[in-house]
Amino acid sequence: MHKQTLLLAVLGAAIAALPGTAAAQSTPKQGGAGLLPSCAAKAPIKEFLIATGEWDTVPKDRDKKPVAYNDRGQARDANSKLERYTFDPGVIIVKRGDCVVLHIHSVKGSHHNVTIEGTEVGTEGVAIINDAGASTGKAVARANPNAYEDPAKLKAGEFARGEQVTLRFQANKAGTYRMICEVHTFIGPKGDLRGYDDKGKPVQGPMVAYITVLP
């Protein structure tokens, strides 16, 4: 009986050590959330500059006259702009354990915000920085610094055209994370990203980038 118990214990330990087993997967390689909003002191730093971009056109016929058209199942009037906002680059690849620093410069679009799904990382309350990296304010609810543009007031986390914000986080777990501008994305009931809201109003999206963390 003692030998059988010992054999079962040895077999159980061996199975738990095999890759891909439920026992092995129950304990992650590194604890904590996927992306941590702060970095360890000695974590390798990976720094990226990201710009907000826009693709747009006004569809025209063969005679170069604006025409009505269809955009992803939505009927659009003639002279309406077909557009899509993007992050450039749209894919960031880092390694687990890296301290990731994203400097996001708003170029196209009157205003944006940024949130990384499933994490606490986002632009709400982060510093707005100048070209030297010094803080000139925070992305909080405030008047739009560009008085010539709408909206007149920005919500917490939103930054205006010409402003630059910095996100800093540690890549703590392998996987792919969606970085989204909620201003230009309608998020459906199942987490699906759409370019039109539930009333069919275009939001020039989805505006999304992908952060891939390698093991």
Order of alpha helices (4+ residues) and beta strands (2+ residues): alpha-alpha-beta-beta-beta-beta-beta-beta-beta-beta-beta-beta-beta-beta-beta-beta-beta-beta-beta-beta-beta
